[in-house]
Amino acid sequence: MKQFSSTLCLLATLSSGGFSSITHTAAAFAAPSASSFQSRATHYHGRIDDLAPPTASRIHQRRIPSGHNQRMADQVLKLRGGSSLKSAAGIVAKFGTNDPQSLFNTSLLGLALITFMIKVLQKTQSGNGSADAEKKPASIKSLQARFLSVFWILRCSDWLQGPYFYDVYTSKMFNGAPASMALVSRLFLTGFASRAIFGPSVGSASDQYGRKKATLAFCVIYAIGALSTNSPLLWVLLMGRVLSGVGTGLLFSAPESWLVGEAQKSGDDPDGKYLGETFGLAYAGDAIVAIIAGQLAGLAASASGPTGPFQLSSGFLGVGFLLTALLWKENRSTTADSDDRPSISDAIRVIREDHKILLVGAVQSLFEAAMYIFVLQWPPVISAAVKTVFGQGASIPYGTVFSCFMASCLLGSTIFGQLAKMKVKTENSAAGMLSVAAVAMGVATWTVGSSGGANLATVVAAFFAFEACVGMYFPSLGSLRSKYIPDSHRSVIMNLFGVPLNVLVVSVFLSINKLGIVGALAVSTGALGVAALCMLQLLKTTQEGKKDGSIEYNI
């Protein structure tokens, strides 16, 4: 709650110049509706210079001339490292991907084939998948079915709202004029601020009154926030964004806390094997859900305008509410019925007393902050790289690029599942994943800084690698949280670590004009590097604990 006054100050000082592009980019990334991305491409790219003047100007200067000036252009390209660009273009043409859409379609197919091959390898190694499935306790199979059916519906409701965030608010009229980009930016940041302010409180309530009730509350609160977009009144829109921020805090804590609580109560998964499997399935499916949700959002917008996806989202939330009410049993923290009920101050004390919880929380805050920063930077980088190779008139297939990112996430979740079956310790695989993520983002940062992102192959490979790490991150961290965060304060601790996450993201937003694209990616790289160090320290701590004969804290 101490962040309240400072957050309001941040919101009060927002300017239209930087956040015009920020809001538009964030809305574009949120889900894969191709029509939504492409319809905004012209507006967005006209504002790249406002977003990051130093970097963007370098990007736009790297153009490939054509016609009778081609020979002179070749000399210029050589001076600027352009020979690699010509060879890249030649390779592209050789494989028949001589336009951006074909290139990313081919990339999507390749990612899907790699994922399929890993799945086949898993089946081959297991020898008899049906026999393994029969060994799984019936209670675990039932738990997985009940959790995943609700989780995917709720995630779909969230993904549906992303691609039309910008459109739905700019369609509003205030004092006879459309909503300005400065206003849309403020509405955008209100959601982040709301989660930072109210997240710990709703997390504490979730632990005390029940995770099922908290999930039901999410459905109601998020639906009200979505339906508020139908209103022409500014104060209603503002309150809707506040409710959406509160709902986001519940979405990213209550269902997971419910799952872990139920798994521990059953007693059929003492080593967390099936819990890790469930997290892997959840986030592998989430990547597919995101792609489907983007297509549904496009159809809803075509039928009902920019509020259509939000109305459809409310329908999915209604279905999620019913499934949660019918399929889930209530569970609360282990101290909810005692006099020592979970509170924010107690949660802070628990974190201070166990450094392993602090390290896991630091990884959560740093990685997810880096991810949100990346969300705002990839469209201009991809655009500049594609146009350098294919020409300034090339159309950027944002929807297909996003689908490639989701396919990369699916690949990462699949790799996590394979490593779990090989009994690789989650701390080990997470440390490797975070290191790869930091290197991938560092390579992208260096490429953009040194050549303006002109090396398309390097940028795309780095971004795909990072998204694969995102796919590994969520099931990995879910497993680690279930292992180290005590059930007595699970939801409130998860939301407490959301505070520094949102502060870092908002800080980058406020400084985007000074940082530029390269600076923002550098911040993301640094955050990932520190997250990797935190995970290595956690790994070292657990290994030392085993040598000392101590028992890991696992409730």
SEBA-520797 format. One record per residue (C-alpha): residue number from 1; residue in three letters; chain; y, z, x. Coordinates in steps of 0.05 Angstrom, whole numbers. Each point is the difference from the previous one (the first is absolute). Layout:
BEGIN
R seq type mol     yy     zz     xx
R NUM  ala   A      Y      Z      X
...
This chain:
BEGIN
R seq type mol     yy     zz     xx
R   1  met   A      0      0      0
R   2  lys   A     46      8     59
R   3  gln   A      1    -76      5
R   4  phe   A     36     -6    -68
R   5  ser   A     72      1     23
R   6  ser   A    -12    -43     61
R   7  thr   A    -38    -51    -40
R   8  leu   A     56     -5    -51
R   9  cys   A     48    -13     57
R  10  leu   A    -44    -56     24
R  11  leu   A     -1    -32    -68
R  12  ala   A     76      8     -7
R  13  thr   A     13    -37     65
R  14  leu   A    -42    -62    -14
R  15  ser   A     37    -66     12
R  16  ser   A    -14    -67    -31
R  17  gly   A     -5    -41     63
R  18  gly   A    -63     27     31
R  19  phe   A    -37     21    -62
R  20  ser   A      7    -66    -36
R  21  ser   A    -53    -30     45
R  22  ile   A    -40     64      5
R  23  thr   A    -11      7    -74
R  24  his   A    -17    -73     -8
R  25  thr   A    -50      1     57
R  26  ala   A    -35     64    -23
R  27  ala   A     -7    -29    -70
R  28  ala   A    -28    -64     28
R  29  phe   A    -54     34     40
R  30  ala   A    -23     49    -52
R  31  ala   A    -51    -47    -32
R  32  pro   A    -25    -70     11
R  33  ser   A     31    -41    -56
R  34  ala   A     12    -66     33
R  35  ser   A     50    -24    -51
R  36  ser   A     40     64      7
R  37  phe   A      3     -7     76
R  38  gln   A     19    -73      0
R  39  ser   A     52      7    -54
R  40  arg   A     37     50     43
R  41  ala   A     -8    -35     67
R  42  thr   A     66    -37     -2
R  43  his   A     40     63    -17
R  44  tyr   A    -35     41     52
R  45  his   A      6    -47     59
R  46  gly   A     73    -10    -14
R  47  arg   A      9     73     16
R  48  ile   A    -41      7     64
R  49  asp   A     63     -1     42
R  50  asp   A     26     60    -40
R  51  leu   A    -64     38     10
R  52  ala   A     -4     -5     75
R  53  pro   A     56    -41     32
R  54  pro   A    -21      0     73
R  55  thr   A    -73    -15    -12
R  56  ala   A      8    -46    -59
R  57  ser   A     50    -44     36
R  58  arg   A    -50    -10     56
R  59  ile   A    -54    -16    -50
R  60  his   A     42    -53    -36
R  61  gln   A     21    -33     65
R  62  arg   A    -73    -16     17
R  63  arg   A     -5    -64    -39
R  64  ile   A    -39    -62     17
R  65  pro   A     45    -62     -7
R  66  ser   A    -29    -66    -22
R  67  gly   A     17    -74      2
R  68  his   A     33    -33     59
R  69  asn   A     17     68     31
R  70  gln   A    -74     19      8
R  71  arg   A     -2    -13     75
R  72  met   A     60     46     12
R  73  ala   A    -32     51    -46
R  74  asp   A    -63     -1     42
R  75  gln   A     41     18     62
R  76  val   A     35     56    -38
R  77  leu   A    -67     27    -25
R  78  lys   A    -28      1     71
R  79  leu   A     59     41     23
R  80  arg   A    -12     49    -57
R  81  gly   A    -75      3      6
R  82  gly   A     -6    -53    -53
R  83  ser   A    -59    -36     32
R  84  ser   A    -44     54    -29
R  85  leu   A     30    -15    -68
R  86  lys   A    -17    -74      6
R  87  ser   A    -71     16     21
R  88  ala   A     -6     48    -58
R  89  ala   A     23    -54    -47
R  90  gly   A    -50    -47     30
R  91  ile   A    -57     48    -10
R  92  val   A     22     10    -72
R  93  ala   A      0    -74    -13
R  94  lys   A    -67     -9     34
R  95  phe   A    -34     47    -48
R  96  gly   A     32    -33    -60
R  97  thr   A     48     57    -15
R  98  asn   A     64    -40      8
R  99  asp   A     39     40    -52
R 100  pro   A     11     75     -9
R 101  gln   A    -40      4    -65
R 102  ser   A    -61    -32     32
R 103  leu   A      6     43     62
R 104  phe   A     -1     65    -38
R 105  asn   A    -53    -25    -48
R 106  thr   A    -43    -13     61
R 107  ser   A     17     69     27
R 108  leu   A    -19     31    -66
R 109  leu   A    -67    -36      0
R 110  gly   A    -13     22     72
R 111  leu   A     15     73    -16
R 112  ala   A    -46     -3    -60
R 113  leu   A    -56    -30     41
R 114  ile   A      6     53     54
R 115  thr   A     -3     55    -53
R 116  phe   A    -60    -33    -32
R 117  met   A    -36     -4     67
R 118  ile   A     11     74     12
R 119  lys   A    -28     15    -69
R 120  val   A    -61    -42     15
R 121  leu   A     -8     36     66
R 122  gln   A      2     67    -36
R 123  lys   A    -55    -22    -47
R 124  thr   A    -42    -28     58
R 125  gln   A      6     64     40
R 126  ser   A    -17     44    -59
R 127  gly   A    -63    -41    -12
R 128  asn   A    -10     25    -70
R 129  gly   A     65     13    -35
R 130  ser   A    -35     18    -65
R 131  ala   A    -39     55     33
R 132  asp   A     63     30     29
R 133  ala   A     34     -4    -68
R 134  glu   A    -58     38    -32
R 135  lys   A      9     57     50
R 136  lys   A     71     11    -23
R 137  pro   A      3     60    -47
R 138  ala   A     12    -16    -73
R 139  ser   A     60     47     -1
R 140  ile   A     33    -39     56
R 141  lys   A    -11    -67    -34
R 142  ser   A     29     28    -64
R 143  leu   A     60     28     36
R 144  gln   A     13    -66     35
R 145  ala   A     -3    -38    -66
R 146  arg   A     47     49    -35
R 147  phe   A     50      2     56
R 148  leu   A      2    -74     18
R 149  ser   A      8    -24    -72
R 150  val   A     62     43     -8
R 151  phe   A     28    -10     70
R 152  trp   A     -1    -76     -3
R 153  ile   A     33     -1    -69
R 154  leu   A     55     46     24
R 155  arg   A     11    -40     63
R 156  cys   A      4    -64    -40
R 157  ser   A     55     31    -43
R 158  asp   A     39     15     64
R 159  trp   A    -10    -69     31
R 160  leu   A     22    -35    -64
R 161  gln   A     71     27      5
R 162  gly   A     15    -22     71
R 163  pro   A     16    -74     -2
R 164  tyr   A     52      5    -55
R 165  phe   A     37     62     21
R 166  tyr   A     59    -41     23
R 167  asp   A      0    -48    -59
R 168  val   A     -5     54    -54
R 169  tyr   A     62     38     25
R 170  thr   A     43    -61     17
R 171  ser   A    -12    -25    -71
R 172  lys   A     40     60    -26
R 173  met   A     74     -8    -19
R 174  phe   A     51     54     14
R 175  asn   A     73     -9    -21
R 176  gly   A    -14    -73    -14
R 177  ala   A    -29    -15     69
R 178  pro   A    -72     -1     27
R 179  ala   A    -22     61     40
R 180  ser   A     24     -5     72
R 181  met   A    -47      2     59
R 182  ala   A     33     65     21
R 183  leu   A    -21     31    -67
R 184  val   A    -70    -27      5
R 185  ser   A     -5     28     70
R 186  arg   A     21     69    -25
R 187  leu   A    -52     -3    -55
R 188  phe   A    -52    -21     52
R 189  leu   A     16     59     45
R 190  thr   A      2     49    -58
R 191  gly   A    -75     -6     -5
R 192  phe   A     -9     19     73
R 193  ala   A     48     58     -6
R 194  ser   A    -34     24    -64
R 195  arg   A    -68      3     33
R 196  ala   A     28     37     61
R 197  ile   A     36     51    -44
R 198  phe   A    -51     12    -55
R 199  gly   A    -66    -18     35
R 200  pro   A    -16     70     28
R 201  ser   A     14     33    -67
R 202  val   A    -44    -48    -40
R 203  gly   A    -53      8     53
R 204  ser   A      1     75     -8
R 205  ala   A     -4     -7    -76
R 206  ser   A    -59    -47      9
R 207  asp   A    -39     51     41
R 208  gln   A     17     56    -48
R 209  tyr   A     -9    -32    -68
R 210  gly   A    -52    -52     16
R 211  arg   A     -8    -69     32
R 212  lys   A    -24    -32    -64
R 213  lys   A     62     24    -36
R 214  ala   A     43    -26     58
R 215  thr   A    -33    -68     -5
R 216  leu   A     12     -2    -75
R 217  ala   A     72     21     13
R 218  phe   A      7    -58     49
R 219  cys   A    -21    -49    -53
R 220  val   A     52     26    -49
R 221  ile   A     57      7     51
R 222  tyr   A    -12    -67     32
R 223  ala   A     -6    -35    -67
R 224  ile   A     67     30    -22
R 225  gly   A     31    -24     66
R 226  ala   A    -28    -70    -12
R 227  leu   A     24     -3    -72
R 228  ser   A     69     23     21
R 229  thr   A     11    -71     28
R 230  asn   A      8    -24    -72
R 231  ser   A     64     40     -7
R 232  pro   A     70    -28     14
R 233  leu   A     27     69     16
R 234  leu   A     11     18     73
R 235  trp   A    -16     74     -8
R 236  val   A    -67    -18    -33
R 237  leu   A    -16    -47     58
R 238  leu   A     19     54     50
R 239  met   A    -44     52    -34
R 240  gly   A    -56    -50     -2
R 241  arg   A      4     -7     76
R 242  val   A     -1     75      8
R 243  leu   A    -62      5    -44
R 244  ser   A    -32    -57     40
R 245  gly   A     10     39     64
R 246  val   A    -32     62    -30
R 247  gly   A    -57    -43    -25
R 248  thr   A    -11    -31     68
R 249  gly   A     -8     70     30
R 250  leu   A    -53     15    -52
R 251  leu   A    -36    -66      9
R 252  phe   A     -9     10     75
R 253  ser   A    -25     72     -5
R 254  ala   A    -31     20    -67
R 255  pro   A    -58    -51     -6
R 256  glu   A    -20     11     73
R 257  ser   A      3     75     -8
R 258  trp   A    -42     -5    -63
R 259  leu   A    -53    -42     35
R 260  val   A     -5     47     60
R 261  gly   A     -3     61    -46
R 262  glu   A    -56    -30    -42
R 263  ala   A    -40    -22     61
R 264  gln   A      3     69     30
R 265  lys   A    -19     34    -65
R 266  ser   A    -62    -43     -7
R 267  gly   A    -29     23     66
R 268  asp   A    -37    -66      9
R 269  asp   A     45    -26     55
R 270  pro   A      6     57     51
R 271  asp   A     18    -44     59
R 272  gly   A     49    -45    -38
R 273  lys   A    -42    -63     11
R 274  tyr   A      6    -25    -71
R 275  leu   A     72     22     -5
R 276  gly   A     18    -46     57
R 277  glu   A    -40    -55    -34
R 278  thr   A     39     11    -64
R 279  phe   A     66     -6     35
R 280  gly   A    -23    -64     33
R 281  leu   A    -20    -30    -67
R 282  ala   A     65     24    -32
R 283  tyr   A     47    -35     49
R 284  ala   A    -43    -61      9
R 285  gly   A      4    -10    -75
R 286  asp   A     74     16      2
R 287  ala   A     14    -62     42
R 288  ile   A    -35    -44    -52
R 289  val   A     36     37    -57
R 290  ala   A     67    -15     34
R 291  ile   A    -13    -75      1
R 292  ile   A    -23      0    -73
R 293  ala   A     60     42    -21
R 294  gly   A     48    -49     32
R 295  gln   A    -28    -57    -42
R 296  leu   A      2     42    -63
R 297  ala   A     72     18     15
R 298  gly   A     19    -73      5
R 299  leu   A    -33    -16    -67
R 300  ala   A     34     60    -33
R 301  ala   A     68    -20     27
R 302  ser   A    -10    -72    -24
R 303  ala   A    -15     25    -70
R 304  ser   A     49     58     -7
R 305  gly   A     52     -5     55
R 306  pro   A      9     48     59
R 307  thr   A    -16     61    -44
R 308  gly   A    -68    -30    -17
R 309  pro   A    -38     27     61
R 310  phe   A     29     69    -13
R 311  gln   A    -24     -2    -72
R 312  leu   A    -69    -23     24
R 313  ser   A      0     56     51
R 314  ser   A     11     50    -56
R 315  gly   A    -61    -29    -35
R 316  phe   A    -42     11     62
R 317  leu   A     27     71      5
R 318  gly   A    -22     12    -72
R 319  val   A    -70    -24     17
R 320  gly   A      1     45     62
R 321  phe   A     21     59    -42
R 322  leu   A    -58    -10    -48
R 323  leu   A    -51     -9     56
R 324  thr   A     25     62     36
R 325  ala   A     -2     41    -64
R 326  leu   A    -71    -23    -16
R 327  leu   A    -34     -5     68
R 328  trp   A     31     55     43
R 329  lys   A    -12     74     -2
R 330  glu   A     57     47     20
R 331  asn   A      1     30     69
R 332  arg   A     53     44     32
R 333  ser   A     11     30     68
R 334  thr   A    -46     56     21
R 335  thr   A     57     51     -7
R 336  ala   A     28    -24    -67
R 337  asp   A    -34     56    -39
R 338  ser   A     19     55     50
R 339  asp   A     65     37     10
R 340  asp   A     12    -41     64
R 341  arg   A     17    -65    -35
R 342  pro   A     19    -61     41
R 343  ser   A     74     -5     16
R 344  ile   A     43    -42     47
R 345  ser   A     14     58     46
R 346  asp   A    -74     17      5
R 347  ala   A    -16    -73     15
R 348  ile   A     51      0     56
R 349  arg   A    -32     63     28
R 350  val   A    -69    -32     -3
R 351  ile   A     26    -60     38
R 352  arg   A     32     43     54
R 353  glu   A    -64     40      9
R 354  asp   A    -46    -60      9
R 355  his   A     24    -53     49
R 356  lys   A    -54    -48    -22
R 357  ile   A     33     -5    -69
R 358  leu   A     67    -12     34
R 359  leu   A    -29    -56     42
R 360  val   A    -32    -34    -60
R 361  gly   A     65      7    -39
R 362  ala   A     40    -29     57
R 363  val   A    -46    -61      1
R 364  gln   A     10     -8    -75
R 365  ser   A     76      3      5
R 366  leu   A      7    -45     61
R 367  phe   A    -50    -54    -19
R 368  glu   A     24     -7    -72
R 369  ala   A     72     -1     22
R 370  ala   A    -16    -56     49
R 371  met   A    -36    -37    -56
R 372  tyr   A     60      4    -47
R 373  ile   A     46    -23     56
R 374  phe   A    -46    -59     13
R 375  val   A      2    -17    -74
R 376  leu   A     74    -15      6
R 377  gln   A     -4    -41     64
R 378  trp   A    -58    -48     -6
R 379  pro   A     31    -52    -47
R 380  pro   A     58    -21     45
R 381  val   A    -45      0     62
R 382  ile   A    -53    -43    -33
R 383  ser   A     53    -46    -29
R 384  ala   A     33    -12     67
R 385  ala   A    -66    -11     36
R 386  val   A    -26    -48    -53
R 387  lys   A     65    -40     -2
R 388  thr   A      1     -6     75
R 389  val   A    -69    -32      1
R 390  phe   A      3    -40    -65
R 391  gly   A     75    -13     -5
R 392  gln   A     58     31    -37
R 393  gly   A    -20    -33    -66
R 394  ala   A    -68     34     -1
R 395  ser   A    -16     41    -61
R 396  ile   A    -26     70     15
R 397  pro   A    -62     18    -41
R 398  tyr   A     16     74     -7
R 399  gly   A    -54     11    -52
R 400  thr   A    -54    -29     45
R 401  val   A     26     39     60
R 402  phe   A     -5     63    -41
R 403  ser   A    -71    -18    -21
R 404  cys   A    -17     -8     74
R 405  phe   A     28     69     13
R 406  met   A    -43     28    -56
R 407  ala   A    -61    -37     27
R 408  ser   A     15     33     68
R 409  cys   A      2     68    -35
R 410  leu   A    -67    -16    -32
R 411  leu   A    -27    -17     69
R 412  gly   A     26     66     27
R 413  ser   A    -32     40    -56
R 414  thr   A    -65    -37     12
R 415  ile   A      2     16     74
R 416  phe   A     12     73    -18
R 417  gly   A    -62     -1    -44
R 418  gln   A    -42    -31     56
R 419  leu   A     24     52     51
R 420  ala   A    -16     56    -50
R 421  lys   A    -71    -27     -9
R 422  met   A     -6     -1     76
R 423  lys   A     19     74     -3
R 424  val   A     62    -10     43
R 425  lys   A     43     61     -5
R 426  thr   A     61    -12    -43
R 427  glu   A     47     30     52
R 428  asn   A    -26    -50     52
R 429  ser   A      7    -61    -45
R 430  ala   A     68     23    -25
R 431  ala   A     25      9     72
R 432  gly   A    -22    -71     16
R 433  met   A     30    -27    -64
R 434  leu   A     67     32     13
R 435  ser   A      1    -25     72
R 436  val   A    -14    -71    -24
R 437  ala   A     54      6    -53
R 438  ala   A     52     23     52
R 439  val   A    -19    -57     47
R 440  ala   A      2    -52    -57
R 441  met   A     68     23    -23
R 442  gly   A     24      3     72
R 443  val   A    -22    -72     12
R 444  ala   A     36    -22    -63
R 445  thr   A     63     37     21
R 446  trp   A     -2    -30     70
R 447  thr   A    -12    -70    -28
R 448  val   A     58      4    -49
R 449  gly   A     46     30     52
R 450  ser   A    -16    -50     55
R 451  ser   A     -7    -64    -41
R 452  gly   A     28     17    -68
R 453  gly   A    -69      1    -29
R 454  ala   A     -9    -74     17
R 455  asn   A    -72      8     23
R 456  leu   A    -33     -6    -68
R 457  ala   A    -71     11     24
R 458  thr   A     17     65     36
R 459  val   A     41     28    -58
R 460  val   A    -52    -17    -52
R 461  ala   A    -57     29     42
R 462  ala   A     39     64     13
R 463  phe   A     18      9    -73
R 464  phe   A    -72    -14    -23
R 465  ala   A    -26     51     51
R 466  phe   A     50     52    -25
R 467  glu   A    -21    -12    -72
R 468  ala   A    -73      8     19
R 469  cys   A     20     67     29
R 470  val   A     33     17    -66
R 471  gly   A    -66    -15    -34
R 472  met   A    -35     49     47
R 473  tyr   A     55     52     -3
R 474  phe   A     -4     21    -73
R 475  pro   A    -75     15     -3
R 476  ser   A      4     32     70
R 477  leu   A     57     46    -19
R 478  gly   A    -32     16    -67
R 479  ser   A    -62     23     37
R 480  leu   A     41     41     51
R 481  arg   A     41     33    -54
R 482  ser   A    -63     20    -37
R 483  lys   A    -25     30     64
R 484  tyr   A     60     38     26
R 485  ile   A     47     15    -59
R 486  pro   A    -24     61    -40
R 487  asp   A    -13    -10    -74
R 488  ser   A     45     59    -16
R 489  his   A     62    -41     18
R 490  arg   A    -24    -71      4
R 491  ser   A     49    -37    -45
R 492  val   A     61     40     21
R 493  ile   A    -14    -11     74
R 494  met   A    -10    -75    -10
R 495  asn   A     67     -4    -35
R 496  leu   A     35     43     52
R 497  phe   A    -17    -52     53
R 498  gly   A     31    -52    -46
R 499  val   A     69     31     13
R 500  pro   A      7    -21     73
R 501  leu   A    -31    -67    -18
R 502  asn   A     54    -15    -51
R 503  val   A     55     27     45
R 504  leu   A    -20    -47     56
R 505  val   A     -4    -60    -47
R 506  val   A     68     15    -31
R 507  ser   A     30     10     68
R 508  val   A    -23    -69     23
R 509  phe   A     27    -29    -65
R 510  leu   A     68     30     13
R 511  ser   A      1    -26     72
R 512  ile   A    -29    -69    -12
R 513  asn   A     64    -37     16
R 514  lys   A      3     34     68
R 515  leu   A    -75     -3     14
R 516  gly   A    -13    -71    -22
R 517  ile   A    -70    -27     -7
R 518  val   A    -20     15     72
R 519  gly   A     27     71     -3
R 520  ala   A    -36     15    -65
R 521  leu   A    -66    -27     27
R 522  ala   A     12     41     63
R 523  val   A      7     63    -42
R 524  ser   A    -65    -18    -35
R 525  thr   A    -34    -11     67
R 526  gly   A     24     67     26
R 527  ala   A    -23     36    -63
R 528  leu   A    -69    -31      7
R 529  gly   A     -4     19     73
R 530  val   A     16     72    -15
R 531  ala   A    -51      0    -57
R 532  ala   A    -53    -25     49
R 533  leu   A     18     57     48
R 534  cys   A     -6     50    -57
R 535  met   A    -69    -26    -17
R 536  leu   A    -21      3     73
R 537  gln   A     24     72      2
R 538  leu   A    -40     16    -63
R 539  leu   A    -61    -31     32
R 540  lys   A     10     41     62
R 541  thr   A     10     64    -41
R 542  thr   A    -64    -10    -39
R 543  gln   A    -40    -15     63
R 544  glu   A     26     63     33
R 545  gly   A    -17     39    -62
R 546  lys   A    -72    -23      4
R 547  lys   A     -4     19     74
R 548  asp   A     25     70    -17
R 549  gly   A    -53      6    -54
R 550  ser   A     52      6    -55
R 551  ile   A    -11    -30    -69
R 552  glu   A     47    -53    -27
R 553  tyr   A     40     21    -61
R 554  asn   A    -30    -40    -57
R 555  ile   A      7     25    -72
